[in-house]
């Protein structure tokens, strides 16, 4: 619904913003675009929060699961191996639209984050961790193409620099605000709960 109504809002908004001779009674930019930008920001924050979970939990996981530095390094690399999926992710985005793809992507990568809290229950915790991080990277691959598409759809050209800077800021905001919170969660409750909490919140946001 959000995406299907975007082109009409954008045309009216772009015309009013870019044409200095536009009729003053022409419909002005609505506040909906700011809600869309806020949602992009929130989703991108949790994109980076979920990526950072392993970094925060790693010291405790190494101690409990007996992972050495090499094992953890390979686990960290799993996400990076999946980044090439941004190309098919972009094709899927063009086919199904940003609302469905970004929502489904957020739910899937958050579910995978949640499940990482249970890797200790499997016979080979490392293999399960690597697989889940790899699948998580695949699930996150459409996120930034979706951000770009939504920015173009909902922001007039005069505001696209601002819109882009807002969702780019999200990665630094996520690290600055949530790193201390996740570190506290590890120290107070254990490494499992970092994955449980961030994964659960991401699923709820995706459904919303």
N, C-alpha and C positions, 0 to 999 in steps of 0.2 A: 504494500500500500504506500509506504513512504517513497519507494523508488519510482513507482509508476506515476506519482503525481509530481515528481521532481522536475521534468522538462518544462511543464507549464509554468511553475514557480520560477524556474531559472530564466525562461525567456522574458517574463515580465520584469524580473529583477535586473537582468543584464541590460535590457533596453533602457530601463530607467537610469541605471548607473553609468552607462557608456554614452548615451545620446544626450548631449547638453541641451538640445533643442526639444527634448521630449515634452509632451504635454504634461503640465503639472498635475493633472487629475489622473494620470496613468497610475495603475496599481504600483505601489512601492514594494521594495523588498520586505518580505515578511520575516518574523522572528524565528520561523521554523528552521532556517538555515543555521542559526546559532545552536538550536537543539541538536541538529545533525552533527555539527562540529563538536559539540560537547560529547556526544556519543562516540564519535571517532576517537576523541581524546581518551575517554574512559577505556574503550576496547584496546587501544594501543598501549595504555598503561599496563593492563593485565597481560597483554602480549609479552611485554618485557619482564613483568613480575614473574610470570610462569617460566620464562627462560632462566631467570636468576635463581629459581628455587634450588637447583642442583648445586650451584656455587655456594649457597648459604648452608645447605645440608651436608655438603661433602665431608667436612672434618669429622662430624659425628658418624656419618655413614662409613667412612674408612675405619673408624675405631670399632664400630659394631659388626660390620660385615667383613672386615679383614681385607679391604681393597688397598692395594699399594698405589703409588703415584702413577705408574704406567696405566694401571687399570682405570683409574679415575680420568686420566688424560684421554683414553680411548672413549670412555663414556661421554666426556664433554664434546668429543669430535662428532658424535652421532648426529647431533642437531645440524651441524654444518654440512654434513654429507647430503642432507635433504633439501638444502636451499635451492638446488637446481630445479625443484618442482615448482618454482615460481612461474616458469613458462607454461606448463600445463594448467597451473592454477589460474593464470590470466585467461587462458582459453575457456576454462570452466566459468570464470567470472563473466566473460562476454556472452556465454550461452545462457546462464541462469540469473544473472543480475547480482548486484552487490548486497542487497538485503538478505537474500537467501544464503548466498555463499559466505558472507562474513558472519552471519548468525550461526550457520552450521559449523563453520571453521572454529569459531570461539567455543562452541559447546564441545566439539571433538577434542580440541587441544586441551581444554580444561579437564575433561574426563580423563585424558591420558596423564595429565599432571596429578590428578587425584589418585589414580591407580599406582603411580610411582611410590606412593607411601606404603604399598604392599609388596614391593619387590623382595623383601626379606623372607616372604612366605614361599618363594619358589626355590626349586633345587639349585638353579644357577641364577642368583640374584643379579649378577653382572649382565648376563645375556638378556634378561628381562628388562633391565634398566636401559641397556643399549637399544633394544627394539622399541621401547616406549619413547625414548628421546628421539629416535629416528622418525617414528610415526608422528610425534609431536611437531617435528620440523616440517613434515609434509602438510600437516593440518594448518600450520601457521603460514604456509607459503602464499596463500591468496590475500593475506591481511593488508600488506602495503599496496598492492595493486587495487584493492578495494578502497583504501583510503584515497588514492589518487583519483579514482573514478568518481567517488562521492564528492570530492572537493570540486571537480570540474562540473558535476551536475548541479550542485547546490550553491556554489559561490560564484558571484559575478567576477569577471576578469580583474576588476579593480581591487578585489579582496582575496584573490587566490594566494598571494604571497603571505598574507596574515594567516589564512587557513592552513597552509602548508607548514608554517612555522609553529602553529599550535600543536599539530599532531606529531611534528618532529620533536617538540619539547617533551612530549609524553615519555620518551625513553629515559630522559634525564630525571624527570619528576618521579618516575617509578623507582629508579635506583636510590634517589635521595630520600624519599619518604618511606618506601617499603623495606629497604634493606635493614634499617634498625628494627622494624617491626618483626620481620621474619627471623632476624638473629635472636631477638628476645623469645620468640615462639620456640626456636630450637633449644635454647637454654632452659626454658621453663617447662616445656612439654615433650620435647624430643623431636628428632628430624622428621618423623612421619607426619606430624601435624602441620608442618609447612606445606607439604603437598596436599594434605586434606583440605586445609582452609582456603588456600588460593584456588585450588581446583573447584571447590564447591561454589565459591563466589563467582568464578568465571562462568560456570554452568548457569547460574541464576541470571547473570547479565546477558548471556547468550539467548536464553529463553525470553527475556524481556525485550 
